[in-house]
Amino acid sequence: MSLRSAYAVTLGATVLSGLTSLDVQNNPEVDNETGIGSPYPQFAVVTGIKPKIPFVSRAIKSVLSVTGSDGAEITTAAKLAAYFAKIGTNGLVESGTVHTQYIAERGLLIPRRLSVEHQRFASLDLEAMLYSIDGAAHPLAIAHNLALPTIARDNVRHTIKSVVIGNALAEIDLGCVTRVEVNFGNQARTVGCSSDVYDTHLSQDTIQPTISITGITPGIVSNDLLEGILAEHSDTVITLRQYNESGVGFEADEDVVITGHGLAVLENHSGQGSRESSVTINVTCTWDGTNKPIVIAT
């Protein structure tokens, strides 16, 4: 039997490139309770299967342009496929229609977390939640005789540029930022009924994003931040800059800009030994009546 390596994910005709990990999870729920008269289970049954496909991408600009902050629907017109490439006898990816594909046509592809640190590449954690057409058909289909999609060169990377938070009356430039994490807070779940093995519906109960920023210039801490300040889209802006494709410097006008609305509060000011201390500020995002709590411009 031949080996396989993770290769790519597509949504419709769009290849979601820049992947660093890919995990097709079947998530079976198997019951094997014991009863009176024996310590051993006498019956095992699959009561439910909830497949998911989590993966991580460093191509945050192109992927976020597909998912936005709330996710992208998986449909028969825009199927989601995960590919694992067959490894040939020379140890490299084989050519031809010999590769493995998992494909789904119902569900939601959602961003889970965007994280980036000083001088590190930003990465995006995603998850495809899948459900069945009728409760009897598995949400995933598998084939071992498919060609691989063409993936773009993985040379578009972003890192921290700047962060400001606040409102029209008080905007704070966080200065030397060392880490940014955006948790998109989507509590989407699949829903089943009638004791079907596979769920047949999808519900986005709540979307409660949060933003965490850590920096090493604690002079920005104020009494207002101790109590909490209003953060508005116009004045709460995270900017991630793109490395030049030559590897030297940064691209002009290729930033990913993320804005948020909510309540910003100092989380902590901490230090270790004689090293520089750091401060962490959290923004609990809310709807401003017009815009989503997180708005992304790619």
Phi, psi and omega in degrees: 000144183271162178273162176228149173229146179301142187229303187197165171230138176235149171234109189063231180269001184265125176271122178269097190265189180072023185287142173245344175203154181210131186219109175271113184252126178275327176052058177285146173248111186245127179260129175217054182297153174261159179231195180289140171101347180203140177282353184259141175294142182248002180204129175239138183215141173278112181267338180195152175222124183235082184291145175218157176229093173276145175205166183234137180228144173261355177273063190295327184294310182288324182287317179295333176293339177271314188271332190060202181270340184258346180109167181238136182287140174260122185224177176295333178274340179225074182286152175257132180229137175246132186245139171238124186275140175284134179266126181281180182292343177271003178086002179248169181296131180281153176269164175100184182267069186229016189254165185262134179230133168253129185229142180224149181232014175214127178155200183215130175261114186239143171283135179262310186206136172248125182224145180205142177236164179309125179061020176242159180281138174293143178225151185236122174270129181232163177210131173263119177260129190239151175215167189267157177287328187218004181086346180253331181268133179299138179296340180249145169238146184236142176217150182244020184226042183250153172278156179276147174287159176275122181258145180287156176302133185270072182228022176248108184230149180235155177214182185292139171242299182201159176219130169233149176224155175139208183215186185297336182267335183208104178249132184245122173274119186283358172067238185281091181271135181247342180203140174227135175223125176250115174261117188285344168064028181276117181264036179300147178209153174269152187230136178236176179199173176057025180060024174297147178292325183248139176293153184235004181221166178226139179226131171257089186294310181216150173230104188235077184286153174224155178233134177237128180234130177241135179216173185242022175240081186292355177298344179283346182290133181227170175299326179297318180292329176298321183273333184111137178233154176289131175250123180246155182305319185293337185234011176236095193227124173255125180243123176250127183260150184265132174295143174298141183293346174283345184091359181242117177075201186233153176285145174274136174062033176236027183287153164259123184245126180239127177243155181220160175229136179163215183237122181257131182221143174295126176274307179196161173232113189225159178211158179233120178056225181262010179285163178297143179277169179224155176238146177236129179242133179250139174245115174269112192277149178220167176278134181266009180099344181228307186262155173298156180302326176240127177241132184241129174244116182252000000 
